[in-house]
Amino acid sequence: MKRFSFSTLMLVLGLLFIYLPMLILVIYSFNASKLVTVWGGWSIKWYVGLLDNTQLMGSVLRSLEIACYTAIAAVALGTLAAFVLTRITHFKGRTLFGGLVTAPLVMPEVITGLSLLLLFVAMAQMIGWPQERGLVTIWIAHTTFCSAYVAVVVSARLRELDLSIEEAAMDLGARPWKVFFLITIPMIAPSLAAGGMMSFALSLDDLVLASFVSGPGSTTLPMEVFSAVRLGVKPEINAVASLILLAVSLVTFMVWYFSRKAEANRKRAIQEAMEQTASETWQAQPKQPQRTPATA
């Protein structure tokens, strides 16, 4: 009989600590009572009521829009920064550049948010832009914050790549930009997807930066939830959080499924290529003439 080890116990306790609050939140989103802490039976009225809560749904759509734009911009900037740090080893100011790229990882968000706020105010006074803080300023702040995470993830993947494939392509006449888009990008695609998902989640979850650089009419979902929690948690918030958990779970499952399928297809293609190469090599070998027994 297999013993229940200490490591297994800690694993179970850790998973319960992480996922049990989410499960309770989903269950209480179907609570019929207006009081979140009092169970009043099963009901879906809070999900139906979301259609009439235009303020809450507007903040959800606004946060999703900003998160999508942030993921795209952060992946682009973070990938370029990672490429510079890993492939261009010697240039003036490399240490300073590396420090600036990774600074948002260790800098408190309050300092980052205040710095960006002062920057936007100074730019508005000097060049007249931005005239007011809104979605664009939140997008710039989130992109600045998330690009550092993408740069770290992509840099780790770039350091593991075999440069001989890229060098072989350039020896055959491919230009550097073509090698980058047709060879390097497909090989680091998993890290790009991971960085994009991380940027999307960080942008969707951010409260501090958005509080500094937002303006009237640009309230995000974390800001809306934080302001509502001061007066007590509303059941609609549980319903919105459950829908976001469902959406994130579906997207994560789809990414995992297609990544696993692509990896399986790649391994199958490599196996078929190896078998075909072995078959062609065996057929290309010269056949030795059969010896006839000598007659007496």
HUVENHU-V543212 format. One record per residue. RES is the residue in three letters. SS is DSSP state (helix for helix, strand for strand, loop for the rest). Layout:
# HUVENHU-V543212
res->RES ss->SS
res->RES ss->SS
This chain:
# HUVENHU-V543212
res->MET ss->loop
res->LYS ss->loop
res->ARG ss->loop
res->PHE ss->loop
res->SER ss->loop
res->PHE ss->helix
res->SER ss->helix
res->THR ss->helix
res->LEU ss->helix
res->MET ss->helix
res->LEU ss->helix
res->VAL ss->helix
res->LEU ss->helix
res->GLY ss->helix
res->LEU ss->helix
res->LEU ss->helix
res->PHE ss->helix
res->ILE ss->helix
res->TYR ss->helix
res->LEU ss->helix
res->PRO ss->helix
res->MET ss->helix
res->LEU ss->helix
res->ILE ss->helix
res->LEU ss->helix
res->VAL ss->helix
res->ILE ss->helix
res->TYR ss->helix
res->SER ss->loop
res->PHE ss->loop
res->ASN ss->strand
res->ALA ss->loop
res->SER ss->loop
res->LYS ss->loop
res->LEU ss->loop
res->VAL ss->loop
res->THR ss->loop
res->VAL ss->loop
res->TRP ss->loop
res->GLY ss->loop
res->GLY ss->loop
res->TRP ss->strand
res->SER ss->loop
res->ILE ss->loop
res->LYS ss->helix
res->TRP ss->helix
res->TYR ss->helix
res->VAL ss->helix
res->GLY ss->helix
res->LEU ss->loop
res->LEU ss->loop
res->ASP ss->loop
res->ASN ss->loop
res->THR ss->helix
res->GLN ss->helix
res->LEU ss->helix
res->MET ss->helix
res->GLY ss->helix
res->SER ss->helix
res->VAL ss->helix
res->LEU ss->helix
res->ARG ss->helix
res->SER ss->helix
res->LEU ss->helix
res->GLU ss->helix
res->ILE ss->helix
res->ALA ss->helix
res->CYS ss->helix
res->TYR ss->helix
res->THR ss->helix
res->ALA ss->helix
res->ILE ss->helix
res->ALA ss->helix
res->ALA ss->helix
res->VAL ss->helix
res->ALA ss->helix
res->LEU ss->helix
res->GLY ss->helix
res->THR ss->helix
res->LEU ss->helix
res->ALA ss->helix
res->ALA ss->helix
res->PHE ss->helix
res->VAL ss->helix
res->LEU ss->helix
res->THR ss->helix
res->ARG ss->helix
res->ILE ss->loop
res->THR ss->loop
res->HIS ss->loop
res->PHE ss->loop
res->LYS ss->loop
res->GLY ss->loop
res->ARG ss->helix
res->THR ss->helix
res->LEU ss->helix
res->PHE ss->helix
res->GLY ss->helix
res->GLY ss->helix
res->LEU ss->helix
res->VAL ss->helix
res->THR ss->helix
res->ALA ss->helix
res->PRO ss->helix
res->LEU ss->helix
res->VAL ss->helix
res->MET ss->loop
res->PRO ss->loop
res->GLU ss->helix
res->VAL ss->helix
res->ILE ss->helix
res->THR ss->helix
res->GLY ss->helix
res->LEU ss->helix
res->SER ss->helix
res->LEU ss->helix
res->LEU ss->helix
res->LEU ss->helix
res->LEU ss->helix
res->PHE ss->helix
res->VAL ss->helix
res->ALA ss->helix
res->MET ss->helix
res->ALA ss->helix
res->GLN ss->helix
res->MET ss->helix
res->ILE ss->loop
res->GLY ss->loop
res->TRP ss->loop
res->PRO ss->loop
res->GLN ss->loop
res->GLU ss->loop
res->ARG ss->loop
res->GLY ss->loop
res->LEU ss->helix
res->VAL ss->helix
res->THR ss->helix
res->ILE ss->helix
res->TRP ss->helix
res->ILE ss->helix
res->ALA ss->helix
res->HIS ss->helix
res->THR ss->helix
res->THR ss->helix
res->PHE ss->helix
res->CYS ss->helix
res->SER ss->helix
res->ALA ss->helix
res->TYR ss->helix
res->VAL ss->helix
res->ALA ss->helix
res->VAL ss->helix
res->VAL ss->helix
res->VAL ss->helix
res->SER ss->helix
res->ALA ss->helix
res->ARG ss->helix
res->LEU ss->helix
res->ARG ss->helix
res->GLU ss->helix
res->LEU ss->loop
res->ASP ss->loop
res->LEU ss->helix
res->SER ss->helix
res->ILE ss->helix
res->GLU ss->helix
res->GLU ss->helix
res->ALA ss->helix
res->ALA ss->helix
res->MET ss->helix
res->ASP ss->helix
res->LEU ss->loop
res->GLY ss->loop
res->ALA ss->loop
res->ARG ss->loop
res->PRO ss->helix
res->TRP ss->helix
res->LYS ss->helix
res->VAL ss->helix
res->PHE ss->helix
res->PHE ss->helix
res->LEU ss->helix
res->ILE ss->helix
res->THR ss->helix
res->ILE ss->helix
res->PRO ss->helix
res->MET ss->helix
res->ILE ss->loop
res->ALA ss->helix
res->PRO ss->helix
res->SER ss->helix
res->LEU ss->helix
res->ALA ss->helix
res->ALA ss->helix
res->GLY ss->helix
res->GLY ss->helix
res->MET ss->helix
res->MET ss->helix
res->SER ss->helix
res->PHE ss->helix
res->ALA ss->helix
res->LEU ss->helix
res->SER ss->helix
res->LEU ss->helix
res->ASP ss->helix
res->ASP ss->loop
res->LEU ss->loop
res->VAL ss->helix
res->LEU ss->helix
res->ALA ss->helix
res->SER ss->helix
res->PHE ss->helix
res->VAL ss->helix
res->SER ss->loop
res->GLY ss->loop
res->PRO ss->loop
res->GLY ss->loop
res->SER ss->loop
res->THR ss->loop
res->THR ss->loop
res->LEU ss->helix
res->PRO ss->helix
res->MET ss->helix
res->GLU ss->helix
res->VAL ss->helix
res->PHE ss->helix
res->SER ss->helix
res->ALA ss->helix
res->VAL ss->helix
res->ARG ss->loop
res->LEU ss->loop
res->GLY ss->loop
res->VAL ss->loop
res->LYS ss->loop
res->PRO ss->helix
res->GLU ss->helix
res->ILE ss->helix
res->ASN ss->helix
res->ALA ss->helix
res->VAL ss->helix
res->ALA ss->helix
res->SER ss->helix
res->LEU ss->helix
res->ILE ss->helix
res->LEU ss->helix
res->LEU ss->helix
res->ALA ss->helix
res->VAL ss->helix
res->SER ss->helix
res->LEU ss->helix
res->VAL ss->helix
res->THR ss->helix
res->PHE ss->helix
res->MET ss->helix
res->VAL ss->helix
res->TRP ss->helix
res->TYR ss->helix
res->PHE ss->helix
res->SER ss->helix
res->ARG ss->helix
res->LYS ss->helix
res->ALA ss->helix
res->GLU ss->helix
res->ALA ss->helix
res->ASN ss->helix
res->ARG ss->helix
res->LYS ss->helix
res->ARG ss->helix
res->ALA ss->helix
res->ILE ss->helix
res->GLN ss->helix
res->GLU ss->helix
res->ALA ss->helix
res->MET ss->helix
res->GLU ss->helix
res->GLN ss->helix
res->THR ss->helix
res->ALA ss->helix
res->SER ss->helix
res->GLU ss->helix
res->THR ss->helix
res->TRP ss->helix
res->GLN ss->helix
res->ALA ss->helix
res->GLN ss->loop
res->PRO ss->loop
res->LYS ss->loop
res->GLN ss->loop
res->PRO ss->loop
res->GLN ss->loop
res->ARG ss->loop
res->THR ss->loop
res->PRO ss->loop
res->ALA ss->loop
res->THR ss->loop
res->ALA ss->loop
